[in-house]
Amino acid sequence: MYKKENKKKGFTLIEILIVIGIIAILAAVVLVAVNPSRQFKLARDSQRVSNVNAILNSISQNISENHGIFLCGTTTVALPAIPTTVKSDILSGGFDLASCVVPSYLSSLPYDPSAIGAHYIDNTDYDTQYVIYQDINGRVTASSTGEMTPSISVTR
């Protein structure tokens, strides 16, 4: 006769704890790699770069179509020589760009995706939180403050 072994099949407590520990470490590594907060900040900065380029393109198209002169309707307008926020409230130091580029070059003015107070309702009520100016050499710069990149700026 042979002896029947009475061993139970299963996992020990140590084995289960080791597996749980490994899963926890892998989850932490994946969370750090993915980092949703960082990804959202990068996405908003990408949106800002796109918006700044769109604003600058619309200004460039206006100047090109009008033989080197920036026109709003039939009026020649000088772009600001110092960094000025693009917004409808010119009394608070803003530059009203909408009447010059909307709807001919842009369907609506883009605005900062997370800045407090940034909005576009129509050409008479908007605040983009983006800044534009033209230097003494005639180069136009549009800029913004980013979340991951401290300064987002495009010059043409």
Chimera marker file (.cmm) of the C-alpha trace (Angstrom):
<marker_set name="trace">
<marker id="1" x="0.000" y="0.000" z="0.000" r="1" g="1" b="0" radius="0.5"/>
<marker id="2" x="1.051" y="3.504" z="-0.653" r="1" g="1" b="0" radius="0.5"/>
<marker id="3" x="0.590" y="6.515" z="1.515" r="1" g="1" b="0" radius="0.5"/>
<marker id="4" x="-1.813" y="9.154" z="0.309" r="1" g="1" b="0" radius="0.5"/>
<marker id="5" x="-0.440" y="12.668" z="0.706" r="1" g="1" b="0" radius="0.5"/>
<marker id="6" x="-2.872" y="15.159" z="2.110" r="1" g="1" b="0" radius="0.5"/>
<marker id="7" x="-1.516" y="18.416" z="0.709" r="1" g="1" b="0" radius="0.5"/>
<marker id="8" x="-3.964" y="21.193" z="-0.063" r="1" g="1" b="0" radius="0.5"/>
<marker id="9" x="-3.444" y="23.211" z="-3.219" r="1" g="1" b="0" radius="0.5"/>
<marker id="10" x="-3.563" y="27.010" z="-2.930" r="1" g="1" b="0" radius="0.5"/>
<marker id="11" x="-1.585" y="30.194" z="-2.318" r="1" g="1" b="0" radius="0.5"/>
<marker id="12" x="0.110" y="31.106" z="0.891" r="1" g="1" b="0" radius="0.5"/>
<marker id="13" x="-0.372" y="34.461" z="2.566" r="1" g="1" b="0" radius="0.5"/>
<marker id="14" x="3.173" y="35.520" z="1.641" r="1" g="1" b="0" radius="0.5"/>
<marker id="15" x="2.576" y="34.784" z="-2.047" r="1" g="1" b="0" radius="0.5"/>
<marker id="16" x="-0.608" y="36.841" z="-2.078" r="1" g="1" b="0" radius="0.5"/>
<marker id="17" x="1.082" y="39.775" z="-0.317" r="1" g="1" b="0" radius="0.5"/>
<marker id="18" x="3.989" y="39.712" z="-2.767" r="1" g="1" b="0" radius="0.5"/>
<marker id="19" x="1.618" y="39.804" z="-5.762" r="1" g="1" b="0" radius="0.5"/>
<marker id="20" x="-0.375" y="42.684" z="-4.241" r="1" g="1" b="0" radius="0.5"/>
<marker id="21" x="2.881" y="44.584" z="-3.625" r="1" g="1" b="0" radius="0.5"/>
<marker id="22" x="4.038" y="44.076" z="-7.219" r="1" g="1" b="0" radius="0.5"/>
<marker id="23" x="0.673" y="45.242" z="-8.576" r="1" g="1" b="0" radius="0.5"/>
<marker id="24" x="0.819" y="48.352" z="-6.338" r="1" g="1" b="0" radius="0.5"/>
<marker id="25" x="4.313" y="49.230" z="-7.596" r="1" g="1" b="0" radius="0.5"/>
<marker id="26" x="3.267" y="48.769" z="-11.238" r="1" g="1" b="0" radius="0.5"/>
<marker id="27" x="0.153" y="50.903" z="-10.706" r="1" g="1" b="0" radius="0.5"/>
<marker id="28" x="2.248" y="53.689" z="-9.163" r="1" g="1" b="0" radius="0.5"/>
<marker id="29" x="4.707" y="53.591" z="-12.081" r="1" g="1" b="0" radius="0.5"/>
<marker id="30" x="1.883" y="53.749" z="-14.635" r="1" g="1" b="0" radius="0.5"/>
<marker id="31" x="0.192" y="56.631" z="-12.788" r="1" g="1" b="0" radius="0.5"/>
<marker id="32" x="3.439" y="58.616" z="-12.744" r="1" g="1" b="0" radius="0.5"/>
<marker id="33" x="4.034" y="57.872" z="-16.437" r="1" g="1" b="0" radius="0.5"/>
<marker id="34" x="0.535" y="58.878" z="-17.473" r="1" g="1" b="0" radius="0.5"/>
<marker id="35" x="0.134" y="61.781" z="-14.979" r="1" g="1" b="0" radius="0.5"/>
<marker id="36" x="-3.224" y="63.152" z="-16.099" r="1" g="1" b="0" radius="0.5"/>
<marker id="37" x="-2.651" y="66.578" z="-14.565" r="1" g="1" b="0" radius="0.5"/>
<marker id="38" x="0.531" y="67.059" z="-16.587" r="1" g="1" b="0" radius="0.5"/>
<marker id="39" x="-1.169" y="65.793" z="-19.744" r="1" g="1" b="0" radius="0.5"/>
<marker id="40" x="-4.017" y="68.320" z="-19.333" r="1" g="1" b="0" radius="0.5"/>
<marker id="41" x="-1.508" y="71.146" z="-18.843" r="1" g="1" b="0" radius="0.5"/>
<marker id="42" x="0.359" y="70.105" z="-21.988" r="1" g="1" b="0" radius="0.5"/>
<marker id="43" x="-2.923" y="69.954" z="-23.908" r="1" g="1" b="0" radius="0.5"/>
<marker id="44" x="-3.890" y="73.480" z="-22.800" r="1" g="1" b="0" radius="0.5"/>
<marker id="45" x="-0.429" y="74.774" z="-23.754" r="1" g="1" b="0" radius="0.5"/>
<marker id="46" x="-0.821" y="73.173" z="-27.188" r="1" g="1" b="0" radius="0.5"/>
<marker id="47" x="-4.184" y="74.916" z="-27.523" r="1" g="1" b="0" radius="0.5"/>
<marker id="48" x="-2.542" y="78.227" z="-26.606" r="1" g="1" b="0" radius="0.5"/>
<marker id="49" x="0.152" y="77.746" z="-29.267" r="1" g="1" b="0" radius="0.5"/>
<marker id="50" x="-2.548" y="77.007" z="-31.833" r="1" g="1" b="0" radius="0.5"/>
<marker id="51" x="-4.595" y="80.047" z="-30.769" r="1" g="1" b="0" radius="0.5"/>
<marker id="52" x="-1.608" y="82.408" z="-30.864" r="1" g="1" b="0" radius="0.5"/>
<marker id="53" x="-0.760" y="81.145" z="-34.363" r="1" g="1" b="0" radius="0.5"/>
<marker id="54" x="-4.367" y="81.621" z="-35.510" r="1" g="1" b="0" radius="0.5"/>
<marker id="55" x="-4.410" y="85.214" z="-34.257" r="1" g="1" b="0" radius="0.5"/>
<marker id="56" x="-1.075" y="85.956" z="-35.906" r="1" g="1" b="0" radius="0.5"/>
<marker id="57" x="-2.180" y="84.319" z="-39.172" r="1" g="1" b="0" radius="0.5"/>
<marker id="58" x="-5.338" y="86.447" z="-39.260" r="1" g="1" b="0" radius="0.5"/>
<marker id="59" x="-3.312" y="89.633" z="-38.749" r="1" g="1" b="0" radius="0.5"/>
<marker id="60" x="-0.842" y="88.573" z="-41.447" r="1" g="1" b="0" radius="0.5"/>
<marker id="61" x="-3.655" y="87.793" z="-43.897" r="1" g="1" b="0" radius="0.5"/>
<marker id="62" x="-5.261" y="91.181" z="-43.253" r="1" g="1" b="0" radius="0.5"/>
<marker id="63" x="-1.974" y="92.974" z="-43.869" r="1" g="1" b="0" radius="0.5"/>
<marker id="64" x="-1.259" y="90.895" z="-46.990" r="1" g="1" b="0" radius="0.5"/>
<marker id="65" x="-4.663" y="91.518" z="-48.552" r="1" g="1" b="0" radius="0.5"/>
<marker id="66" x="-4.388" y="95.241" z="-47.889" r="1" g="1" b="0" radius="0.5"/>
<marker id="67" x="-0.916" y="95.712" z="-49.406" r="1" g="1" b="0" radius="0.5"/>
<marker id="68" x="0.978" y="96.071" z="-46.118" r="1" g="1" b="0" radius="0.5"/>
<marker id="69" x="-1.628" y="98.106" z="-44.254" r="1" g="1" b="0" radius="0.5"/>
<marker id="70" x="-3.628" y="96.733" z="-41.323" r="1" g="1" b="0" radius="0.5"/>
<marker id="71" x="-7.279" y="97.657" z="-41.903" r="1" g="1" b="0" radius="0.5"/>
<marker id="72" x="-10.366" y="97.403" z="-39.747" r="1" g="1" b="0" radius="0.5"/>
<marker id="73" x="-13.206" y="97.806" z="-42.192" r="1" g="1" b="0" radius="0.5"/>
<marker id="74" x="-12.028" y="100.812" z="-44.197" r="1" g="1" b="0" radius="0.5"/>
<marker id="75" x="-9.963" y="102.386" z="-41.413" r="1" g="1" b="0" radius="0.5"/>
<marker id="76" x="-6.202" y="102.011" z="-41.094" r="1" g="1" b="0" radius="0.5"/>
<marker id="77" x="-5.314" y="100.833" z="-37.603" r="1" g="1" b="0" radius="0.5"/>
<marker id="78" x="-1.892" y="100.776" z="-35.999" r="1" g="1" b="0" radius="0.5"/>
<marker id="79" x="-1.067" y="97.635" z="-34.058" r="1" g="1" b="0" radius="0.5"/>
<marker id="80" x="0.075" y="98.387" z="-30.506" r="1" g="1" b="0" radius="0.5"/>
<marker id="81" x="3.794" y="99.089" z="-30.060" r="1" g="1" b="0" radius="0.5"/>
<marker id="82" x="3.800" y="97.636" z="-26.528" r="1" g="1" b="0" radius="0.5"/>
<marker id="83" x="2.404" y="94.267" z="-25.395" r="1" g="1" b="0" radius="0.5"/>
<marker id="84" x="-1.368" y="94.760" z="-25.191" r="1" g="1" b="0" radius="0.5"/>
<marker id="85" x="-4.127" y="92.288" z="-24.335" r="1" g="1" b="0" radius="0.5"/>
<marker id="86" x="-6.569" y="91.512" z="-27.128" r="1" g="1" b="0" radius="0.5"/>
<marker id="87" x="-10.006" y="92.348" z="-25.715" r="1" g="1" b="0" radius="0.5"/>
<marker id="88" x="-13.079" y="94.402" z="-26.518" r="1" g="1" b="0" radius="0.5"/>
<marker id="89" x="-12.632" y="96.774" z="-23.555" r="1" g="1" b="0" radius="0.5"/>
<marker id="90" x="-10.253" y="99.344" z="-25.016" r="1" g="1" b="0" radius="0.5"/>
<marker id="91" x="-10.897" y="101.720" z="-22.103" r="1" g="1" b="0" radius="0.5"/>
<marker id="92" x="-8.968" y="99.360" z="-19.806" r="1" g="1" b="0" radius="0.5"/>
<marker id="93" x="-6.002" y="99.256" z="-22.171" r="1" g="1" b="0" radius="0.5"/>
<marker id="94" x="-7.063" y="96.451" z="-24.482" r="1" g="1" b="0" radius="0.5"/>
<marker id="95" x="-6.719" y="96.236" z="-28.250" r="1" g="1" b="0" radius="0.5"/>
<marker id="96" x="-9.946" y="95.533" z="-30.178" r="1" g="1" b="0" radius="0.5"/>
<marker id="97" x="-8.888" y="93.045" z="-32.850" r="1" g="1" b="0" radius="0.5"/>
<marker id="98" x="-12.229" y="91.347" z="-33.529" r="1" g="1" b="0" radius="0.5"/>
<marker id="99" x="-13.634" y="94.004" z="-35.832" r="1" g="1" b="0" radius="0.5"/>
<marker id="100" x="-10.485" y="93.679" z="-37.978" r="1" g="1" b="0" radius="0.5"/>
<marker id="101" x="-10.303" y="89.895" z="-38.403" r="1" g="1" b="0" radius="0.5"/>
<marker id="102" x="-13.731" y="88.387" z="-37.549" r="1" g="1" b="0" radius="0.5"/>
<marker id="103" x="-15.408" y="86.933" z="-39.659" r="1" g="1" b="0" radius="0.5"/>
<marker id="104" x="-13.137" y="87.531" z="-42.673" r="1" g="1" b="0" radius="0.5"/>
<marker id="105" x="-10.062" y="85.722" z="-41.316" r="1" g="1" b="0" radius="0.5"/>
<marker id="106" x="-11.360" y="83.944" z="-38.190" r="1" g="1" b="0" radius="0.5"/>
<marker id="107" x="-14.854" y="82.712" z="-37.399" r="1" g="1" b="0" radius="0.5"/>
<marker id="108" x="-14.372" y="83.910" z="-33.802" r="1" g="1" b="0" radius="0.5"/>
<marker id="109" x="-11.421" y="85.006" z="-31.716" r="1" g="1" b="0" radius="0.5"/>
<marker id="110" x="-9.801" y="82.184" z="-29.771" r="1" g="1" b="0" radius="0.5"/>
<marker id="111" x="-9.260" y="82.738" z="-26.056" r="1" g="1" b="0" radius="0.5"/>
<marker id="112" x="-7.078" y="81.208" z="-23.368" r="1" g="1" b="0" radius="0.5"/>
<marker id="113" x="-8.505" y="77.803" z="-22.336" r="1" g="1" b="0" radius="0.5"/>
<marker id="114" x="-8.026" y="78.277" z="-18.587" r="1" g="1" b="0" radius="0.5"/>
<marker id="115" x="-7.412" y="81.960" z="-17.827" r="1" g="1" b="0" radius="0.5"/>
<marker id="116" x="-9.898" y="83.543" z="-15.460" r="1" g="1" b="0" radius="0.5"/>
<marker id="117" x="-12.099" y="85.980" z="-17.359" r="1" g="1" b="0" radius="0.5"/>
<marker id="118" x="-11.113" y="84.752" z="-20.823" r="1" g="1" b="0" radius="0.5"/>
<marker id="119" x="-14.179" y="84.524" z="-23.073" r="1" g="1" b="0" radius="0.5"/>
<marker id="120" x="-15.607" y="85.290" z="-26.476" r="1" g="1" b="0" radius="0.5"/>
<marker id="121" x="-19.311" y="86.018" z="-26.746" r="1" g="1" b="0" radius="0.5"/>
<marker id="122" x="-19.288" y="88.263" z="-29.811" r="1" g="1" b="0" radius="0.5"/>
<marker id="123" x="-17.210" y="91.054" z="-31.358" r="1" g="1" b="0" radius="0.5"/>
<marker id="124" x="-18.336" y="93.500" z="-28.690" r="1" g="1" b="0" radius="0.5"/>
<marker id="125" x="-17.760" y="91.273" z="-25.638" r="1" g="1" b="0" radius="0.5"/>
<marker id="126" x="-14.551" y="89.280" z="-25.474" r="1" g="1" b="0" radius="0.5"/>
<marker id="127" x="-11.264" y="88.963" z="-23.603" r="1" g="1" b="0" radius="0.5"/>
<marker id="128" x="-8.761" y="86.548" z="-25.128" r="1" g="1" b="0" radius="0.5"/>
<marker id="129" x="-6.012" y="86.974" z="-22.496" r="1" g="1" b="0" radius="0.5"/>
<marker id="130" x="-3.546" y="86.868" z="-25.410" r="1" g="1" b="0" radius="0.5"/>
<marker id="131" x="-1.103" y="89.706" z="-25.996" r="1" g="1" b="0" radius="0.5"/>
<marker id="132" x="-0.023" y="91.255" z="-29.320" r="1" g="1" b="0" radius="0.5"/>
<marker id="133" x="2.338" y="94.021" z="-30.360" r="1" g="1" b="0" radius="0.5"/>
<marker id="134" x="4.332" y="95.203" z="-33.347" r="1" g="1" b="0" radius="0.5"/>
<marker id="135" x="8.015" y="96.056" z="-32.878" r="1" g="1" b="0" radius="0.5"/>
<marker id="136" x="9.864" y="98.915" z="-34.564" r="1" g="1" b="0" radius="0.5"/>
<marker id="137" x="10.923" y="96.577" z="-37.397" r="1" g="1" b="0" radius="0.5"/>
<marker id="138" x="7.283" y="95.799" z="-38.268" r="1" g="1" b="0" radius="0.5"/>
<marker id="139" x="7.362" y="92.267" z="-36.841" r="1" g="1" b="0" radius="0.5"/>
<marker id="140" x="4.136" y="91.274" z="-35.090" r="1" g="1" b="0" radius="0.5"/>
<marker id="141" x="4.283" y="89.136" z="-31.939" r="1" g="1" b="0" radius="0.5"/>
<marker id="142" x="1.415" y="87.272" z="-30.305" r="1" g="1" b="0" radius="0.5"/>
<marker id="143" x="2.019" y="85.660" z="-26.936" r="1" g="1" b="0" radius="0.5"/>
<marker id="144" x="0.498" y="83.923" z="-23.946" r="1" g="1" b="0" radius="0.5"/>
<marker id="145" x="1.510" y="82.577" z="-20.564" r="1" g="1" b="0" radius="0.5"/>
<marker id="146" x="1.571" y="78.788" z="-20.476" r="1" g="1" b="0" radius="0.5"/>
<marker id="147" x="1.257" y="76.273" z="-17.675" r="1" g="1" b="0" radius="0.5"/>
<marker id="148" x="4.167" y="73.976" z="-18.581" r="1" g="1" b="0" radius="0.5"/>
<marker id="149" x="5.975" y="76.487" z="-20.794" r="1" g="1" b="0" radius="0.5"/>
<marker id="150" x="6.370" y="79.831" z="-19.012" r="1" g="1" b="0" radius="0.5"/>
<marker id="151" x="6.032" y="81.901" z="-22.178" r="1" g="1" b="0" radius="0.5"/>
<marker id="152" x="4.383" y="81.012" z="-25.468" r="1" g="1" b="0" radius="0.5"/>
<marker id="153" x="5.299" y="83.510" z="-28.164" r="1" g="1" b="0" radius="0.5"/>
<marker id="154" x="5.202" y="83.618" z="-31.953" r="1" g="1" b="0" radius="0.5"/>
<marker id="155" x="6.685" y="86.424" z="-34.050" r="1" g="1" b="0" radius="0.5"/>
<marker id="156" x="6.306" y="87.081" z="-37.780" r="1" g="1" b="0" radius="0.5"/>
<link id1="1" id2="2" r="1" g="1" b="0" radius="0.2"/>
<link id1="2" id2="3" r="1" g="1" b="0" radius="0.2"/>
<link id1="3" id2="4" r="1" g="1" b="0" radius="0.2"/>
<link id1="4" id2="5" r="1" g="1" b="0" radius="0.2"/>
<link id1="5" id2="6" r="1" g="1" b="0" radius="0.2"/>
<link id1="6" id2="7" r="1" g="1" b="0" radius="0.2"/>
<link id1="7" id2="8" r="1" g="1" b="0" radius="0.2"/>
<link id1="8" id2="9" r="1" g="1" b="0" radius="0.2"/>
<link id1="9" id2="10" r="1" g="1" b="0" radius="0.2"/>
<link id1="10" id2="11" r="1" g="1" b="0" radius="0.2"/>
<link id1="11" id2="12" r="1" g="1" b="0" radius="0.2"/>
<link id1="12" id2="13" r="1" g="1" b="0" radius="0.2"/>
<link id1="13" id2="14" r="1" g="1" b="0" radius="0.2"/>
<link id1="14" id2="15" r="1" g="1" b="0" radius="0.2"/>
<link id1="15" id2="16" r="1" g="1" b="0" radius="0.2"/>
<link id1="16" id2="17" r="1" g="1" b="0" radius="0.2"/>
<link id1="17" id2="18" r="1" g="1" b="0" radius="0.2"/>
<link id1="18" id2="19" r="1" g="1" b="0" radius="0.2"/>
<link id1="19" id2="20" r="1" g="1" b="0" radius="0.2"/>
<link id1="20" id2="21" r="1" g="1" b="0" radius="0.2"/>
<link id1="21" id2="22" r="1" g="1" b="0" radius="0.2"/>
<link id1="22" id2="23" r="1" g="1" b="0" radius="0.2"/>
<link id1="23" id2="24" r="1" g="1" b="0" radius="0.2"/>
<link id1="24" id2="25" r="1" g="1" b="0" radius="0.2"/>
<link id1="25" id2="26" r="1" g="1" b="0" radius="0.2"/>
<link id1="26" id2="27" r="1" g="1" b="0" radius="0.2"/>
<link id1="27" id2="28" r="1" g="1" b="0" radius="0.2"/>
<link id1="28" id2="29" r="1" g="1" b="0" radius="0.2"/>
<link id1="29" id2="30" r="1" g="1" b="0" radius="0.2"/>
<link id1="30" id2="31" r="1" g="1" b="0" radius="0.2"/>
<link id1="31" id2="32" r="1" g="1" b="0" radius="0.2"/>
<link id1="32" id2="33" r="1" g="1" b="0" radius="0.2"/>
<link id1="33" id2="34" r="1" g="1" b="0" radius="0.2"/>
<link id1="34" id2="35" r="1" g="1" b="0" radius="0.2"/>
<link id1="35" id2="36" r="1" g="1" b="0" radius="0.2"/>
<link id1="36" id2="37" r="1" g="1" b="0" radius="0.2"/>
<link id1="37" id2="38" r="1" g="1" b="0" radius="0.2"/>
<link id1="38" id2="39" r="1" g="1" b="0" radius="0.2"/>
<link id1="39" id2="40" r="1" g="1" b="0" radius="0.2"/>
<link id1="40" id2="41" r="1" g="1" b="0" radius="0.2"/>
<link id1="41" id2="42" r="1" g="1" b="0" radius="0.2"/>
<link id1="42" id2="43" r="1" g="1" b="0" radius="0.2"/>
<link id1="43" id2="44" r="1" g="1" b="0" radius="0.2"/>
<link id1="44" id2="45" r="1" g="1" b="0" radius="0.2"/>
<link id1="45" id2="46" r="1" g="1" b="0" radius="0.2"/>
<link id1="46" id2="47" r="1" g="1" b="0" radius="0.2"/>
<link id1="47" id2="48" r="1" g="1" b="0" radius="0.2"/>
<link id1="48" id2="49" r="1" g="1" b="0" radius="0.2"/>
<link id1="49" id2="50" r="1" g="1" b="0" radius="0.2"/>
<link id1="50" id2="51" r="1" g="1" b="0" radius="0.2"/>
<link id1="51" id2="52" r="1" g="1" b="0" radius="0.2"/>
<link id1="52" id2="53" r="1" g="1" b="0" radius="0.2"/>
<link id1="53" id2="54" r="1" g="1" b="0" radius="0.2"/>
<link id1="54" id2="55" r="1" g="1" b="0" radius="0.2"/>
<link id1="55" id2="56" r="1" g="1" b="0" radius="0.2"/>
<link id1="56" id2="57" r="1" g="1" b="0" radius="0.2"/>
<link id1="57" id2="58" r="1" g="1" b="0" radius="0.2"/>
<link id1="58" id2="59" r="1" g="1" b="0" radius="0.2"/>
<link id1="59" id2="60" r="1" g="1" b="0" radius="0.2"/>
<link id1="60" id2="61" r="1" g="1" b="0" radius="0.2"/>
<link id1="61" id2="62" r="1" g="1" b="0" radius="0.2"/>
<link id1="62" id2="63" r="1" g="1" b="0" radius="0.2"/>
<link id1="63" id2="64" r="1" g="1" b="0" radius="0.2"/>
<link id1="64" id2="65" r="1" g="1" b="0" radius="0.2"/>
<link id1="65" id2="66" r="1" g="1" b="0" radius="0.2"/>
<link id1="66" id2="67" r="1" g="1" b="0" radius="0.2"/>
<link id1="67" id2="68" r="1" g="1" b="0" radius="0.2"/>
<link id1="68" id2="69" r="1" g="1" b="0" radius="0.2"/>
<link id1="69" id2="70" r="1" g="1" b="0" radius="0.2"/>
<link id1="70" id2="71" r="1" g="1" b="0" radius="0.2"/>
<link id1="71" id2="72" r="1" g="1" b="0" radius="0.2"/>
<link id1="72" id2="73" r="1" g="1" b="0" radius="0.2"/>
<link id1="73" id2="74" r="1" g="1" b="0" radius="0.2"/>
<link id1="74" id2="75" r="1" g="1" b="0" radius="0.2"/>
<link id1="75" id2="76" r="1" g="1" b="0" radius="0.2"/>
<link id1="76" id2="77" r="1" g="1" b="0" radius="0.2"/>
<link id1="77" id2="78" r="1" g="1" b="0" radius="0.2"/>
<link id1="78" id2="79" r="1" g="1" b="0" radius="0.2"/>
<link id1="79" id2="80" r="1" g="1" b="0" radius="0.2"/>
<link id1="80" id2="81" r="1" g="1" b="0" radius="0.2"/>
<link id1="81" id2="82" r="1" g="1" b="0" radius="0.2"/>
<link id1="82" id2="83" r="1" g="1" b="0" radius="0.2"/>
<link id1="83" id2="84" r="1" g="1" b="0" radius="0.2"/>
<link id1="84" id2="85" r="1" g="1" b="0" radius="0.2"/>
<link id1="85" id2="86" r="1" g="1" b="0" radius="0.2"/>
<link id1="86" id2="87" r="1" g="1" b="0" radius="0.2"/>
<link id1="87" id2="88" r="1" g="1" b="0" radius="0.2"/>
<link id1="88" id2="89" r="1" g="1" b="0" radius="0.2"/>
<link id1="89" id2="90" r="1" g="1" b="0" radius="0.2"/>
<link id1="90" id2="91" r="1" g="1" b="0" radius="0.2"/>
<link id1="91" id2="92" r="1" g="1" b="0" radius="0.2"/>
<link id1="92" id2="93" r="1" g="1" b="0" radius="0.2"/>
<link id1="93" id2="94" r="1" g="1" b="0" radius="0.2"/>
<link id1="94" id2="95" r="1" g="1" b="0" radius="0.2"/>
<link id1="95" id2="96" r="1" g="1" b="0" radius="0.2"/>
<link id1="96" id2="97" r="1" g="1" b="0" radius="0.2"/>
<link id1="97" id2="98" r="1" g="1" b="0" radius="0.2"/>
<link id1="98" id2="99" r="1" g="1" b="0" radius="0.2"/>
<link id1="99" id2="100" r="1" g="1" b="0" radius="0.2"/>
<link id1="100" id2="101" r="1" g="1" b="0" radius="0.2"/>
<link id1="101" id2="102" r="1" g="1" b="0" radius="0.2"/>
<link id1="102" id2="103" r="1" g="1" b="0" radius="0.2"/>
<link id1="103" id2="104" r="1" g="1" b="0" radius="0.2"/>
<link id1="104" id2="105" r="1" g="1" b="0" radius="0.2"/>
<link id1="105" id2="106" r="1" g="1" b="0" radius="0.2"/>
<link id1="106" id2="107" r="1" g="1" b="0" radius="0.2"/>
<link id1="107" id2="108" r="1" g="1" b="0" radius="0.2"/>
<link id1="108" id2="109" r="1" g="1" b="0" radius="0.2"/>
<link id1="109" id2="110" r="1" g="1" b="0" radius="0.2"/>
<link id1="110" id2="111" r="1" g="1" b="0" radius="0.2"/>
<link id1="111" id2="112" r="1" g="1" b="0" radius="0.2"/>
<link id1="112" id2="113" r="1" g="1" b="0" radius="0.2"/>
<link id1="113" id2="114" r="1" g="1" b="0" radius="0.2"/>
<link id1="114" id2="115" r="1" g="1" b="0" radius="0.2"/>
<link id1="115" id2="116" r="1" g="1" b="0" radius="0.2"/>
<link id1="116" id2="117" r="1" g="1" b="0" radius="0.2"/>
<link id1="117" id2="118" r="1" g="1" b="0" radius="0.2"/>
<link id1="118" id2="119" r="1" g="1" b="0" radius="0.2"/>
<link id1="119" id2="120" r="1" g="1" b="0" radius="0.2"/>
<link id1="120" id2="121" r="1" g="1" b="0" radius="0.2"/>
<link id1="121" id2="122" r="1" g="1" b="0" radius="0.2"/>
<link id1="122" id2="123" r="1" g="1" b="0" radius="0.2"/>
<link id1="123" id2="124" r="1" g="1" b="0" radius="0.2"/>
<link id1="124" id2="125" r="1" g="1" b="0" radius="0.2"/>
<link id1="125" id2="126" r="1" g="1" b="0" radius="0.2"/>
<link id1="126" id2="127" r="1" g="1" b="0" radius="0.2"/>
<link id1="127" id2="128" r="1" g="1" b="0" radius="0.2"/>
<link id1="128" id2="129" r="1" g="1" b="0" radius="0.2"/>
<link id1="129" id2="130" r="1" g="1" b="0" radius="0.2"/>
<link id1="130" id2="131" r="1" g="1" b="0" radius="0.2"/>
<link id1="131" id2="132" r="1" g="1" b="0" radius="0.2"/>
<link id1="132" id2="133" r="1" g="1" b="0" radius="0.2"/>
<link id1="133" id2="134" r="1" g="1" b="0" radius="0.2"/>
<link id1="134" id2="135" r="1" g="1" b="0" radius="0.2"/>
<link id1="135" id2="136" r="1" g="1" b="0" radius="0.2"/>
<link id1="136" id2="137" r="1" g="1" b="0" radius="0.2"/>
<link id1="137" id2="138" r="1" g="1" b="0" radius="0.2"/>
<link id1="138" id2="139" r="1" g="1" b="0" radius="0.2"/>
<link id1="139" id2="140" r="1" g="1" b="0" radius="0.2"/>
<link id1="140" id2="141" r="1" g="1" b="0" radius="0.2"/>
<link id1="141" id2="142" r="1" g="1" b="0" radius="0.2"/>
<link id1="142" id2="143" r="1" g="1" b="0" radius="0.2"/>
<link id1="143" id2="144" r="1" g="1" b="0" radius="0.2"/>
<link id1="144" id2="145" r="1" g="1" b="0" radius="0.2"/>
<link id1="145" id2="146" r="1" g="1" b="0" radius="0.2"/>
<link id1="146" id2="147" r="1" g="1" b="0" radius="0.2"/>
<link id1="147" id2="148" r="1" g="1" b="0" radius="0.2"/>
<link id1="148" id2="149" r="1" g="1" b="0" radius="0.2"/>
<link id1="149" id2="150" r="1" g="1" b="0" radius="0.2"/>
<link id1="150" id2="151" r="1" g="1" b="0" radius="0.2"/>
<link id1="151" id2="152" r="1" g="1" b="0" radius="0.2"/>
<link id1="152" id2="153" r="1" g="1" b="0" radius="0.2"/>
<link id1="153" id2="154" r="1" g="1" b="0" radius="0.2"/>
<link id1="154" id2="155" r="1" g="1" b="0" radius="0.2"/>
<link id1="155" id2="156" r="1" g="1" b="0" radius="0.2"/>
</marker_set>
